[in-house]
Amino acid sequence: MNGIVKWFDPARAFGFVVSDDGGPDILLHGNVLRNYGQSTVADGARVEIAIQRTERGVQAIEVFSIQPPAPTDGALLEDFESVDQEELRNTPLRPARVKWFDKAKGFGFANVFGWEEDVFVHIEVLRASGLADLVSGEAVSLRAIKGRRGLMAAEIRHWDQALTDESAVRMS
């Protein structure tokens, strides 16, 4: 089943999906997301899920894919205005761990394995990547660029995508 995330509350670890085919809202529990490898999902993200009908309603039982919400017009942040999009797409995804992230402040930092400098993570990049929040210690993959104030994440994905991306880079 395909649909759009209506809302997801990371603190309560659940939210709802609206099916492309209509019908009742579908419960999306945090445990189902964690089985996919994410702890959150952004409102408006497109998902492909397996569902189950129960006495209490329809609920997701497996996540197959998550696509970020549709981008808005213009650059995400000022730091990205001068970045060549082709160059950004060719920047490899790197495995990283979230050092800390504060949703209320709208930013945090991640450590890329093998790098000394922390990578700044802005909440708008998180949302554009299809996520709503990050948890300290969470494994992710990210594309980092050199911004005006240092390294910053330009994209954040499921952690194992860095492994796939690095394998593809080595093969070419």
C-alpha positions as CSV (number, residue, x, y, z in Angstrom):
1,M,0.0,0.0,0.0
2,N,1.2,3.5,-0.8
3,G,0.4,6.7,1.0
4,I,1.5,9.9,2.6
5,V,2.5,10.4,6.3
6,K,-0.3,12.5,7.8
7,W,1.7,13.1,10.9
8,F,4.2,11.3,13.1
9,D,5.1,12.2,16.7
10,P,8.6,11.0,17.7
11,A,8.0,11.6,21.4
12,R,4.9,9.3,21.4
13,A,6.4,7.0,18.7
14,F,3.4,6.8,16.4
15,G,1.5,8.6,13.7
16,F,-0.8,8.0,10.8
17,V,-0.6,7.4,7.1
18,V,-3.3,8.4,4.5
19,S,-3.6,5.7,1.8
20,D,-3.5,6.8,-1.9
21,D,-6.6,4.6,-2.3
22,G,-8.5,6.4,0.5
23,G,-10.1,4.7,3.5
24,P,-9.3,5.1,7.2
25,D,-6.1,6.5,8.5
26,I,-3.4,3.8,9.0
27,L,-1.5,3.6,12.3
28,L,2.3,3.8,11.9
29,H,4.0,2.7,15.1
30,G,7.6,3.6,16.0
31,N,8.5,-0.1,16.3
32,V,7.6,-0.7,12.6
33,L,9.8,2.3,11.6
34,R,12.7,0.9,13.8
35,N,12.4,-2.4,12.0
36,Y,13.0,-0.5,8.8
37,G,16.0,1.2,10.4
38,Q,14.6,4.7,11.2
39,S,13.2,6.1,14.4
40,T,11.1,8.9,12.8
41,V,9.5,9.9,9.5
42,A,8.7,13.4,8.3
43,D,5.1,14.6,7.9
44,G,4.3,14.5,4.1
45,A,6.8,11.7,3.4
46,R,5.6,9.1,0.8
47,V,5.7,5.5,2.2
48,E,5.2,2.0,0.8
49,I,3.9,-0.2,3.6
50,A,2.3,-3.5,4.3
51,I,-0.9,-3.2,6.4
52,Q,-3.1,-5.3,8.6
53,R,-6.7,-4.9,9.6
54,T,-7.4,-5.4,13.3
55,E,-10.3,-4.8,15.7
56,R,-8.8,-1.4,16.5
57,G,-8.4,-0.4,12.9
58,V,-5.8,-0.5,10.1
59,Q,-2.1,-0.5,11.0
60,A,1.2,-0.7,9.2
61,I,3.1,-3.9,9.9
62,E,6.1,-3.3,7.6
63,V,7.8,-0.4,5.8
64,F,9.3,-1.1,2.4
65,S,10.3,2.4,1.4
66,I,10.2,6.1,2.5
67,Q,10.5,9.0,0.1
68,P,11.1,12.5,1.5
69,P,8.3,15.1,1.2
70,A,8.2,17.0,-2.1
71,P,10.8,19.8,-2.0
72,T,9.9,23.4,-1.8
73,D,11.0,26.0,-4.3
74,G,14.5,27.5,-3.8
75,A,17.6,26.4,-1.9
76,L,17.1,24.5,1.3
77,L,19.5,26.7,3.2
78,E,21.8,29.6,2.2
79,D,24.8,27.3,2.4
80,F,23.4,25.2,-0.4
81,E,22.7,28.0,-2.9
82,S,26.1,27.8,-4.5
83,V,26.4,24.0,-4.4
84,D,26.3,22.3,-7.8
85,Q,23.5,19.7,-7.5
86,E,25.4,17.3,-9.8
87,E,28.4,17.5,-7.5
88,L,26.1,17.0,-4.4
89,R,24.5,13.8,-6.0
90,N,28.1,12.5,-6.6
91,T,29.1,13.1,-3.0
92,P,29.1,9.6,-1.4
93,L,26.9,8.7,1.5
94,R,29.0,8.2,4.6
95,P,28.1,6.1,7.7
96,A,27.7,8.2,10.8
97,R,26.3,8.3,14.3
98,V,24.1,11.1,15.7
99,K,26.1,12.9,18.4
100,W,23.0,14.8,19.5
101,F,20.0,16.5,17.9
102,D,17.6,19.0,19.5
103,K,14.4,19.3,17.6
104,A,13.3,22.4,19.5
105,K,16.6,24.2,18.6
106,G,16.4,22.8,15.1
107,F,19.9,21.4,14.8
108,G,22.4,18.9,16.1
109,F,25.6,17.1,15.1
110,A,26.8,13.8,13.8
111,N,30.1,12.0,13.7
112,V,31.2,10.4,10.4
113,F,33.2,7.3,11.0
114,G,36.9,8.2,10.5
115,W,36.4,12.0,10.5
116,E,37.6,14.2,13.3
117,E,35.3,17.1,12.6
118,D,31.6,16.9,13.6
119,V,29.0,17.4,10.9
120,F,26.3,20.0,11.5
121,V,22.7,18.7,10.9
122,H,19.9,21.3,10.3
123,I,16.3,20.4,10.8
124,E,15.3,21.5,7.3
125,V,17.8,19.0,5.9
126,L,16.3,16.4,8.1
127,R,12.8,17.1,6.9
128,A,13.9,17.2,3.3
129,S,15.4,13.8,3.9
130,G,12.1,12.4,5.1
131,L,12.9,12.4,8.8
132,A,11.3,14.3,11.7
133,D,13.9,13.8,14.5
134,L,17.1,12.0,15.4
135,V,18.1,10.2,18.5
136,S,21.6,10.4,20.1
137,G,23.6,7.3,19.0
138,E,21.3,6.6,16.0
139,A,23.2,5.2,13.0
140,V,22.6,7.1,9.7
141,S,24.3,7.8,6.4
142,L,24.8,11.3,5.2
143,R,26.2,13.4,2.4
144,A,28.4,16.2,3.9
145,I,29.5,19.4,2.2
146,K,31.9,22.1,3.4
147,G,29.6,25.0,4.3
148,R,30.5,28.5,5.4
149,R,30.8,27.4,9.0
150,G,32.3,23.9,8.5
151,L,31.0,20.5,7.5
152,M,27.2,20.2,7.2
153,A,24.8,17.5,6.2
154,A,23.2,18.0,2.9
155,E,21.2,14.8,3.0
156,I,20.5,12.1,5.6
157,R,19.4,8.5,4.8
158,H,18.9,5.1,6.3
159,W,22.3,3.9,7.7
160,D,22.8,1.0,5.4
161,Q,22.5,3.1,2.3
162,A,26.1,4.3,3.0
163,L,27.3,0.7,2.7
164,T,25.5,0.3,-0.7
165,D,26.8,3.7,-1.9
166,E,30.4,2.9,-0.9
167,S,30.2,-0.5,-2.7
168,A,29.0,1.2,-5.8
169,V,31.8,3.8,-5.6
170,R,34.5,1.1,-5.2
171,M,33.1,-0.9,-8.2
172,S,33.2,2.0,-10.6
